[in-house]
Amino acid sequence: MRIYLAGPEVFLADRDAIAAAKKAICAQYGMEGVFPTDPAPATPQADTDWMRIYLGNEAHIQGCAALIANLTPFRGASADPGTAYELGFMRALGRPVLGYSNVGGNFTMRSLAFLRGAVHRRASGVWEDADGMEVEDFGLTDNLMLDGGIAAAAGILVVNPVTEALRWRDLGGFTRCVAHLAGAKN
């Protein structure tokens, strides 16, 4: 089984080492990990680098049977938007999606902390930000569309709180997702 390894690790300076570690874990379970920076199955024709990367990543996703997403909050209270797109794309293909986060707590509490006091409660008890927008409050790991997509696909969402220093490098939650997939395919 080929698994697309979605996540913001592509922005790390040591992304190749993280990719190799994730692929090694997949191989231990008899699966093949496909990292976003791997050469695309067919070289996409595009006028710009960003479009070539986009087309290549979609080609990778289409060539995989499942996706594991690193949903650790990235530059804010929520997951990386590119990773969220990739998870949704795979879900729309009707294939298994799983996720993990190396940060504990729920999306509501992280959102309130991120907004740093620029929130208040409406008379109804709903949290509202400075723009008058409701703060999602379902007690979920991340945005309801991410948690919901994983749940609807019968996947798992592993919360694996680690220290800040290990936030992008701890693969405990990832390993649990791979093991879950391995159990599901047997």
Number of C-alpha atoms within 10 A of each C-alpha: 16 17 24 26 28 25 26 21 20 15 8 12 9 11 16 15 12 19 19 14 15 20 18 15 18 25 14 12 15 13 17 19 26 25 25 23 14 13 13 19 12 10 12 15 11 12 8 8 10 10 13 15 18 15 18 22 24 15 17 23 26 16 15 19 16 24 28 28 26 28 29 26 21 16 9 13 20 21 23 20 14 13 19 19 13 22 31 17 17 22 20 10 13 13 17 23 30 29 27 25 27 24 19 15 14 18 23 21 17 19 19 19 14 14 15 9 10 12 19 16 12 11 7 6 8 13 18 17 16 11 8 11 11 15 19 18 15 12 13 16 26 25 19 15 12 25 18 14 19 22 15 14 14 12 23 20 25 21 20 18 18 16 10 10 8 11 16 20 17 17 20 16 19 26 17 18 24 25 15 14 24 16 10 9 7 5
